[in-house]
Amino acid sequence: MYVITDSGKLLAYDAPTGKTLWEHSLGTVGKGSPIWADGKLYVMEVNGNIHILKPSREKCETLSKTQLIASEADGYDEIYGSPAIANGSVFFCTRDRLICVSDAEKKPGSNPIPALAAETATDNKIATLRLIPAEARITGSGSIDYQLKAYDKNGVFLKTVDFELQPQENLPVAKAEGKKLVIAGADKEYGGTVVAKAGELTATARVRYFPAGEWKWNFDGLKGTQVPPTWINAFLKLKPVVVDGETALVKSTGRGRPSAYMWIGTPDMKGYTIQADVLMREEKRRLPNIGITAHRYNLILKGNTGKLAIQSWAPHRRMAKEVKLRSDPDIWYTLKLKVEIKDDGAHVLGKAWDRSKEEPTDWTIEVVDPHPNLNGSPGLYTYALATSYFDNVIVTPAEK
């Protein structure tokens, strides 16, 4: 099995065991999947590179490498998709063009597709249950309607079955009304589960509950590896620690990708304001980048360069703006971000100030995106070149 990574490496695995056979460096950013044809791999890179490779179990040999220059703008012709192969031709789809490569003198052909093994006939006995929806959320108050589907040992759907719905202890504000889970309202968030029981078999689904109005987290009471139960991608990335006499969440350095997003709301949210207190440590003469997210825009304090930035998705920025703003280690700063959707696009407004001082009246940085992100979950962002901390996270809904 061949896989290209976001960092531009081609990896070969032994499919039955998962053992890594080799790594082959291609460049910087890989997106589309490799395609196999005629004993070769055709692989594309975002920065305009097209590679034709000859792999074996022992190594990978580069047969051809071409970099495409953009035809519609400066720089390289970006590539995000995979090649396609049909009738003896290879098609490369780039940002600016569609390229076909073929040999008119060769007759295309392919090996016959082997027949699939016959499935074992079903015996109509229920082996597993699936509670639908498996993931759901409620904000303020509301309900979720469930159904329970039964499958045989081969995963073949048999029927929808009757069941008893049981909210678990981690959802104390929920109650079951027949096949419906109901939450009338609560003053804090919960992340929990419901269980459907049919005879001796059970199935579980997860529920996130968000209270109406403003959300505030100061992380008091969190210990060990605990994070707020409704947050996504925060477990083990953030951990509670005591800093300056207060509990905060720390993002430490370590192995793996240094960048991380933690999502603290729902993807359909819009018009809200998010703010958080942040602290940077200096390690090996480096500071981290730390920020907050709204509508899929980031407000990032860049400690190493002394700048405050607003940008879209960090790895491949569609829009970005920076202003000079000195930020020092071991000082708490407050970041505040708001997005207003207007006729000319998204007005992205950001502030940053020393927490020990008054909040400035004016926004520190403003940018208009003519192609607006109309919604998106509030979140936190780090680029962990050094240790960083979050505290006093607040999400304020839009004024009605």
ZADRENTOR-744374 format. One record per residue (C-alpha): residue number from 1; residue in one letter; x, y, z. Coordinates in steps of 0.02 Angstrom, whole numbers, plus 32768, in hexadecimal, padded with zeros to 4 digits. Layout:
N
DRENPA     i   aa     px     py     pz
DRENPA   NUM    A      X      Y      Z
...
//
This chain:
400
DRENPA     i   aa     px     py     pz
DRENPA     1    M   8000   8000   8000
DRENPA     2    Y   8042   80AC   7FCF
DRENPA     3    V   8016   814C   802C
DRENPA     4    I   804D   8200   8012
DRENPA     5    T   8058   8270   80AB
DRENPA     6    D   802F   8326   80C3
DRENPA     7    S   80EA   8344   80DB
DRENPA     8    G   8114   8302   802C
DRENPA     9    K   8151   8252   8053
DRENPA    10    L   811A   81B3   7FFA
DRENPA    11    L   810E   811F   806F
DRENPA    12    A   8101   8067   8041
DRENPA    13    Y   80B1   7FEB   80B8
DRENPA    14    D   80A1   7F2F   80B6
DRENPA    15    A   7FE3   7F23   80AC
DRENPA    16    P   7FC8   7E82   8112
DRENPA    17    T   8037   7EB7   81A4
DRENPA    18    G   803D   7F75   819D
DRENPA    19    K   80FB   7F72   81A3
DRENPA    20    T   8151   800A   8156
DRENPA    21    L   81BB   7FD4   80C2
DRENPA    22    W   8208   807C   8092
DRENPA    23    E   81F3   8139   8089
DRENPA    24    H   8215   819F   7FED
DRENPA    25    S   8225   825B   7FF7
DRENPA    26    L   81C6   82B8   7F6E
DRENPA    27    G   81C1   836D   7FA9
DRENPA    28    T   8156   83D6   801C
DRENPA    29    V   8099   83B9   8016
DRENPA    30    G   803E   8320   7FD4
DRENPA    31    K   7F80   831B   7FC1
DRENPA    32    G   7F3D   82A9   7F38
DRENPA    33    S   7F4C   81EC   7F47
DRENPA    34    P   7FD1   818F   7EE3
DRENPA    35    I   7F91   8133   7E48
DRENPA    36    W   7FDA   808F   7E09
DRENPA    37    A   7FE4   8063   7D4F
DRENPA    38    D   805B   8008   7CDA
DRENPA    39    G   80CE   7FD7   7D6A
DRENPA    40    K   80E4   808D   7D9F
DRENPA    41    L   80A0   8106   7E21
DRENPA    42    Y   8060   81B1   7DEA
DRENPA    43    V   8069   822B   7E7C
DRENPA    44    M   8041   82E6   7E83
DRENPA    45    E   8074   8371   7EFB
DRENPA    46    V   801C   8412   7F27
DRENPA    47    N   80B0   847C   7EEC
DRENPA    48    G   809D   8444   7E37
DRENPA    49    N   8109   83A8   7E39
DRENPA    50    I   80D9   830C   7DD8
DRENPA    51    H   813E   826F   7E01
DRENPA    52    I   8145   81CB   7DA3
DRENPA    53    L   8191   8146   7E12
DRENPA    54    K   81C2   808F   7E06
DRENPA    55    P   81A8   803B   7EAF
DRENPA    56    S   81DB   7F92   7EF2
DRENPA    57    R   81D5   7F47   7FA0
DRENPA    58    E   8288   7F7F   7FBE
DRENPA    59    K   828D   8030   7F78
DRENPA    60    C   823F   80B5   7F0A
DRENPA    61    E   8291   80F9   7E6C
DRENPA    62    T   8265   81A2   7E1F
DRENPA    63    L   824B   818F   7D63
DRENPA    64    S   820D   823F   7D3F
DRENPA    65    K   81EB   82E2   7D9B
DRENPA    66    T   819A   837C   7D4F
DRENPA    67    Q   816A   841F   7DA3
DRENPA    68    L   80DE   8482   7D52
DRENPA    69    I   80E5   8541   7D50
DRENPA    70    A   803E   8598   7D68
DRENPA    71    S   7FE9   85D3   7CC8
DRENPA    72    E   7F6A   8645   7D1E
DRENPA    73    A   7FD5   8696   7DA7
DRENPA    74    D   8084   86A0   7DEF
DRENPA    75    G   80DB   860A   7E3D
DRENPA    76    Y   80B5   8552   7E22
DRENPA    77    D   8017   8500   7DE1
DRENPA    78    E   7FCB   84B4   7E7F
DRENPA    79    I   7F8D   83FF   7E7F
DRENPA    80    Y   7F15   83B7   7EFF
DRENPA    81    G   7ECA   8320   7EA7
DRENPA    82    S   7F04   8276   7E6E
DRENPA    83    P   7F2D   8246   7DBA
DRENPA    84    A   7EA8   81E6   7D5A
DRENPA    85    I   7ECB   815A   7CDE
DRENPA    86    A   7E58   8124   7C50
DRENPA    87    N   7E6E   80D4   7BA4
DRENPA    88    G   7F2B   80D8   7BAB
DRENPA    89    S   7F35   8190   7BDA
DRENPA    90    V   7F68   81E5   7C7D
DRENPA    91    F   7F0A   8284   7CAE
DRENPA    92    F   7F56   8303   7D24
DRENPA    93    C   7EDC   8385   7D69
DRENPA    94    T   7F30   8422   7DAD
DRENPA    95    R   7EEE   84C9   7DE7
DRENPA    96    D   7F05   8519   7D3B
DRENPA    97    R   7EF2   848B   7CBD
DRENPA    98    L   7ECE   83D6   7C92
DRENPA    99    I   7F61   8378   7C46
DRENPA   100    C   7F55   82D3   7BE7
DRENPA   101    V   7FEE   8265   7BCA
DRENPA   102    S   7FE3   81CE   7B57
DRENPA   103    D   8041   8165   7AD7
DRENPA   104    A   7FDC   8154   7A36
DRENPA   105    E   8042   80BD   7A00
DRENPA   106    K   8016   8054   7A97
DRENPA   107    K   7F73   7FF5   7AAD
DRENPA   108    P   7F27   8008   7B5A
DRENPA   109    G   7EF9   7F70   7BC0
DRENPA   110    S   7EDF   7F37   7C71
DRENPA   111    N   7EE3   7E9A   7CD9
DRENPA   112    P   7E3B   7E49   7CFC
DRENPA   113    I   7DEE   7E7A   7DA2
DRENPA   114    P   7DEC   7DE1   7E14
DRENPA   115    A   7D43   7DA7   7E50
DRENPA   116    L   7D13   7DCC   7F03
DRENPA   117    A   7D02   7D3B   7F79
DRENPA   118    A   7C4E   7D08   7F97
DRENPA   119    E   7C04   7D47   8039
DRENPA   120    T   7BC4   7CCC   80B9
DRENPA   121    A   7B08   7CC4   80AF
DRENPA   122    T   7AAF   7D20   8139
DRENPA   123    D   7A5B   7CBB   81C1
DRENPA   124    N   79EE   7D4F   81F5
DRENPA   125    K   7A39   7D4D   82A3
DRENPA   126    I   7A5E   7DF8   82EE
DRENPA   127    A   7B18   7E0A   8315
DRENPA   128    T   7B2C   7EC6   832C
DRENPA   129    L   7AC1   7F60   8347
DRENPA   130    R   7ADB   8012   830D
DRENPA   131    L   7A88   80A6   8364
DRENPA   132    I   7A67   8137   82ED
DRENPA   133    P   7A9D   81C2   82F6
DRENPA   134    A   7B42   8188   8341
DRENPA   135    E   7B77   823D   8360
DRENPA   136    A   7AFF   82CB   8389
DRENPA   137    R   7AF7   8372   83E1
DRENPA   138    I   7A79   83E3   8435
DRENPA   139    T   7A8C   849D   845C
DRENPA   140    G   7A1B   84EE   84DD
DRENPA   141    S   798C   8471   84DA
DRENPA   142    G   794F   83F0   845F
DRENPA   143    S   793E   8339   8436
DRENPA   144    I   798B   82AF   83CE
DRENPA   145    D   7927   8225   837A
DRENPA   146    Y   797F   817C   8374
DRENPA   147    Q   796A   80DA   8314
DRENPA   148    L   79C3   8035   832E
DRENPA   149    K   79FD   7FCC   829A
DRENPA   150    A   7A2D   7F14   82A4
DRENPA   151    Y   7AB4   7EBC   823C
DRENPA   152    D   7AED   7E08   8228
DRENPA   153    K   7B9E   7DC9   8245
DRENPA   154    N   7BCF   7DFE   8193
DRENPA   155    G   7B95   7EB0   81AE
DRENPA   156    V   7AF9   7E9B   8143
DRENPA   157    F   7A65   7F06   817A
DRENPA   158    L   79D4   7E9D   81B9
DRENPA   159    K   7950   7F10   8201
DRENPA   160    T   7927   7FA1   8274
DRENPA   161    V   7901   7F61   8322
DRENPA   162    D   78A5   7F9F   83BC
DRENPA   163    F   790E   7FD7   8450
DRENPA   164    E   7915   802D   84F8
DRENPA   165    L   7976   80D1   84FB
DRENPA   166    Q   79E0   80EF   8597
DRENPA   167    P   7A3D   8194   85B7
DRENPA   168    Q   7ADD   8172   8618
DRENPA   169    E   7B1F   81C6   86B5
DRENPA   170    N   7B8E   8239   864F
DRENPA   171    L   7AEF   828A   8609
DRENPA   172    P   7A91   82B5   86AA
DRENPA   173    V   7A28   833D   8656
DRENPA   174    A   79DF   82C5   85D4
DRENPA   175    K   7946   8257   85DD
DRENPA   176    A   78FB   81D6   8567
DRENPA   177    E   784E   81EA   851F
DRENPA   178    G   7834   814A   84BE
DRENPA   179    K   78B2   814B   842F
DRENPA   180    K   78DB   8202   844C
DRENPA   181    L   7961   8251   84B9
DRENPA   182    V   7929   82F8   8504
DRENPA   183    I   798F   8381   8558
DRENPA   184    A   7928   8412   859B
DRENPA   185    G   79BE   8480   85C3
DRENPA   186    A   7A54   848D   8638
DRENPA   187    D   7AD3   850D   8672
DRENPA   188    K   7B70   84AD   863F
DRENPA   189    E   7BAE   843F   85B2
DRENPA   190    Y   7BAB   8381   85B2
DRENPA   191    G   7BF8   82FC   8546
DRENPA   192    G   7BAA   8253   8562
DRENPA   193    T   7B5A   81B7   851C
DRENPA   194    V   7AB3   8161   8504
DRENPA   195    V   7A9A   80A6   84FA
DRENPA   196    A   7A16   8048   8498
DRENPA   197    K   79EB   7F9D   84DD
DRENPA   198    A   7994   7F16   8476
DRENPA   199    G   7990   7E6F   84CE
DRENPA   200    E   7A42   7E41   8501
DRENPA   201    L   7A92   7EB5   8480
DRENPA   202    T   7ABA   7F6E   8495
DRENPA   203    A   7AFB   7FFE   842B
DRENPA   204    T   7B42   80A5   8462
DRENPA   205    A   7B3D   8155   8419
DRENPA   206    R   7B92   81F5   8450
DRENPA   207    V   7B40   829C   8475
DRENPA   208    R   7B88   834A   8491
DRENPA   209    Y   7B1D   83C9   84ED
DRENPA   210    F   7B42   8485   84E5
DRENPA   211    P   7AE5   8501   8555
DRENPA   212    A   7A90   8599   850C
DRENPA   213    G   7AE3   8643   851D
DRENPA   214    E   7B98   866B   8545
DRENPA   215    W   7C16   85E1   8565
DRENPA   216    K   7CA6   85F6   85E0
DRENPA   217    W   7D32   8582   8611
DRENPA   218    N   7DB5   85A5   8698
DRENPA   219    F   7DE0   84EA   86A9
DRENPA   220    D   7DD1   84E7   8767
DRENPA   221    G   7DB9   8435   87A3
DRENPA   222    L   7E09   83E1   870C
DRENPA   223    K   7E92   8364   8738
DRENPA   224    G   7F02   82E5   86E5
DRENPA   225    T   7ED5   82DF   862D
DRENPA   226    Q   7E27   832A   863C
DRENPA   227    V   7DE9   83AB   85BD
DRENPA   228    P   7D3A   83F4   85A6
DRENPA   229    P   7CCB   8361   8570
DRENPA   230    T   7C85   83B7   84D4
DRENPA   231    W   7D2E   83E9   848A
DRENPA   232    I   7D6E   838C   83F1
DRENPA   233    N   7E25   835F   83D3
DRENPA   234    A   7E58   83A4   847E
DRENPA   235    F   7E71   8302   84DF
DRENPA   236    L   7F2C   82E3   84FC
DRENPA   237    K   7F58   837C   8493
DRENPA   238    L   7F29   83EE   8525
DRENPA   239    K   7F3E   83C3   85DD
DRENPA   240    P   7F0C   8422   867B
DRENPA   241    V   7F9A   846B   86E3
DRENPA   242    V   7FAA   84F1   8768
DRENPA   243    V   7FFB   8591   8726
DRENPA   244    D   800B   862F   878F
DRENPA   245    G   7F92   85E5   880E
DRENPA   246    E   7F0B   85C0   878B
DRENPA   247    T   7EDD   8524   872A
DRENPA   248    A   7F03   8537   8671
DRENPA   249    L   7F14   84C0   85DD
DRENPA   250    V   7FC4   84A2   859F
DRENPA   251    K   7FFD   8472   84F0
DRENPA   252    S   80AA   8428   84FE
DRENPA   253    T   812B   8402   8479
DRENPA   254    G   8148   8350   8443
DRENPA   255    R   8152   82D9   83B2
DRENPA   256    G   80DE   82E9   831E
DRENPA   257    R   8095   837D   82C3
DRENPA   258    P   80AB   841E   8327
DRENPA   259    S   8007   846E   82ED
DRENPA   260    A   7F61   8441   833F
DRENPA   261    Y   7EAC   847D   833A
DRENPA   262    M   7E34   8460   83CB
DRENPA   263    W   7D7B   847C   83A1
DRENPA   264    I   7D0B   84B7   842F
DRENPA   265    G   7C62   84D2   83DB
DRENPA   266    T   7BFB   849A   8347
DRENPA   267    P   7C22   84B3   828E
DRENPA   268    D   7B80   8511   8269
DRENPA   269    M   7BA6   85A0   82E3
DRENPA   270    K   7BB7   8652   82A3
DRENPA   271    G   7BBD   8706   82DD
DRENPA   272    Y   7C0A   86DE   8387
DRENPA   273    T   7CA2   8728   83DE
DRENPA   274    I   7D2B   86BC   8429
DRENPA   275    Q   7DB4   86F2   84A0
DRENPA   276    A   7E38   869A   8507
DRENPA   277    D   7ECD   86C0   8575
DRENPA   278    V   7F6F   8679   8532
DRENPA   279    L   8020   8666   8575
DRENPA   280    M   80C0   8638   851A
DRENPA   281    R   8160   85EC   855F
DRENPA   282    E   820A   85FF   850E
DRENPA   283    E   8267   855D   84EC
DRENPA   284    K   830B   854E   848B
DRENPA   285    R   82FA   8606   845B
DRENPA   286    R   8252   85E4   8409
DRENPA   287    L   81A0   8619   842F
DRENPA   288    P   8101   85C1   83F7
DRENPA   289    N   8074   8603   838A
DRENPA   290    I   7FCF   8603   83E7
DRENPA   291    G   7F23   863B   83B2
DRENPA   292    I   7E67   862C   83AB
DRENPA   293    T   7DF0   8601   831D
DRENPA   294    A   7D46   8642   82E4
DRENPA   295    H   7CEA   861B   8240
DRENPA   296    R   7D87   85BA   820B
DRENPA   297    Y   7DF3   8656   8219
DRENPA   298    N   7E88   8658   828F
DRENPA   299    L   7EC7   86E6   82FC
DRENPA   300    I   7F7A   86B4   8325
DRENPA   301    L   7FFA   8702   8398
DRENPA   302    K   80A3   86DC   8348
DRENPA   303    G   8123   86E7   83D0
DRENPA   304    N   81C0   86CB   8367
DRENPA   305    T   819A   8753   82E8
DRENPA   306    G   8141   87D0   8358
DRENPA   307    K   80A2   87D4   82F0
DRENPA   308    L   7FE8   87BD   8301
DRENPA   309    A   7F99   8764   826C
DRENPA   310    I   7EED   8740   8226
DRENPA   311    Q   7EEB   86B3   81A8
DRENPA   312    S   7E84   8627   8161
DRENPA   313    W   7EBC   8572   8171
DRENPA   314    A   7F71   857D   81A7
DRENPA   315    P   7FC4   84F8   8139
DRENPA   316    H   7F80   8543   8097
DRENPA   317    R   7F4B   85F6   80B4
DRENPA   318    R   7EC8   863B   803F
DRENPA   319    M   7ECC   86E4   8095
DRENPA   320    A   7F3C   8730   811A
DRENPA   321    K   7F6D   87D4   816B
DRENPA   322    E   7FEE   87FB   81F1
DRENPA   323    V   8016   8891   825E
DRENPA   324    K   80AB   88AE   82D0
DRENPA   325    L   8087   8886   8385
DRENPA   326    R   810C   885A   8402
DRENPA   327    S   80E1   87CB   8477
DRENPA   328    D   8156   878E   84FD
DRENPA   329    P   8165   86E8   8557
DRENPA   330    D   811C   86CF   8606
DRENPA   331    I   8099   8757   85EF
DRENPA   332    W   7FDF   8733   85E1
DRENPA   333    Y   7F8C   8781   8549
DRENPA   334    T   7ED5   8783   851A
DRENPA   335    L   7EA1   875C   8468
DRENPA   336    K   7DF5   878C   8425
DRENPA   337    L   7DAC   8760   837B
DRENPA   338    K   7D08   878C   8326
DRENPA   339    V   7CC5   8772   8275
DRENPA   340    E   7C3D   87DF   8229
DRENPA   341    I   7BEE   87A9   8184
DRENPA   342    K   7BC3   8840   8116
DRENPA   343    D   7B9B   885F   805F
DRENPA   344    D   7C53   886F   8030
DRENPA   345    G   7C8B   87D1   808C
DRENPA   346    A   7CC4   8799   8137
DRENPA   347    H   7D0A   8823   81A8
DRENPA   348    V   7D85   87C9   8219
DRENPA   349    L   7DB0   8831   82B4
DRENPA   350    G   7E39   8805   8330
DRENPA   351    K   7E81   884C   83D1
DRENPA   352    A   7F15   8820   843F
DRENPA   353    W   7F4A   8874   84E0
DRENPA   354    D   7FA8   8859   8583
DRENPA   355    R   7F29   8808   85F9
DRENPA   356    S   7F5F   8876   868A
DRENPA   357    K   7F27   8911   8629
DRENPA   358    E   7E81   8954   85EB
DRENPA   359    E   7E39   890F   8549
DRENPA   360    P   7E5C   8988   84BA
DRENPA   361    T   7DC6   89DC   8469
DRENPA   362    D   7E00   89C1   83B6
DRENPA   363    W   7E20   891D   8360
DRENPA   364    T   7EDA   88F7   834C
DRENPA   365    I   7EC7   88A9   82A0
DRENPA   366    E   7E3A   88A6   821F
DRENPA   367    V   7E2B   884F   8178
DRENPA   368    V   7D9E   8836   80FA
DRENPA   369    D   7D8E   878E   80A2
DRENPA   370    P   7D27   87A4   8002
DRENPA   371    H   7D08   86E7   7FFF
DRENPA   372    P   7CC5   86D4   80B0
DRENPA   373    N   7CBD   863D   8120
DRENPA   374    L   7C08   864D   8157
DRENPA   375    N   7C16   85DD   81F0
DRENPA   376    G   7C8B   856D   8252
DRENPA   377    S   7CB0   852C   82FF
DRENPA   378    P   7D0D   8598   837C
DRENPA   379    G   7DB4   854C   83A7
DRENPA   380    L   7E66   855A   83E6
DRENPA   381    Y   7F06   854D   8380
DRENPA   382    T   7FBC   852D   83AB
DRENPA   383    Y   805E   8516   834E
DRENPA   384    A   80C4   84C7   83D7
DRENPA   385    L   8177   8501   83BC
DRENPA   386    A   8173   8519   8478
DRENPA   387    T   80F8   8500   8507
DRENPA   388    S   805A   856A   8509
DRENPA   389    Y   7FC1   857D   8579
DRENPA   390    F   7F08   85A9   856A
DRENPA   391    D   7E97   85ED   85F3
DRENPA   392    N   7DEF   8648   8605
DRENPA   393    V   7DA6   8616   855E
DRENPA   394    I   7D02   8671   8538
DRENPA   395    V   7C8A   865D   84A5
DRENPA   396    T   7C04   86E5   849C
DRENPA   397    P   7B71   86CA   8424
DRENPA   398    A   7B40   874D   83A4
DRENPA   399    E   7ACC   87D7   83DD
DRENPA   400    K   7A1B   87BB   839F
//
